[in-house]
Amino acid sequence: MYEVIFYEDRRGRCPVDEFLDDLQPKVRAKVEKWIEKLEKEGPSLPRPFADIVRGKIR
């Protein structure tokens, strides 16, 4: 298992949490399922869920 850690700024604000809070419940649930899939499969997660951004950054 892997751990997904969301960025927090110096004030402790987390833009990802704020984004998720603004989603409709059905959409938020779908995104949370994708995040759980990422935690389970990590860098082995295939497209379209994850893709190479640059070099080894996925």
C-alpha positions, 0 to 999 in steps of 0.5 A, spaced: 500 500 500 502 507 498 500 513 502 497 519 498 499 525 501 496 532 499 500 538 499 498 543 505 501 550 505 504 554 510 498 556 513 496 549 513 491 550 508 490 544 503 487 546 496 485 539 494 481 538 500 478 545 498 477 542 491 474 536 494 469 539 498 466 543 493 464 537 488 457 534 488 457 528 493 456 523 487 463 526 483 466 526 490 465 519 491 468 517 484 474 521 485 475 518 492 475 511 489 480 513 484 485 516 490 483 509 493 485 505 487 492 510 487 493 508 494 493 501 492 496 500 486 501 506 487 506 507 481 503 501 477 496 504 476 495 504 469 492 509 464 487 513 464 488 513 472 495 515 472 500 517 466 507 520 466 508 527 467 515 528 466 521 523 467 519 518 472 514 523 475 507 520 474 
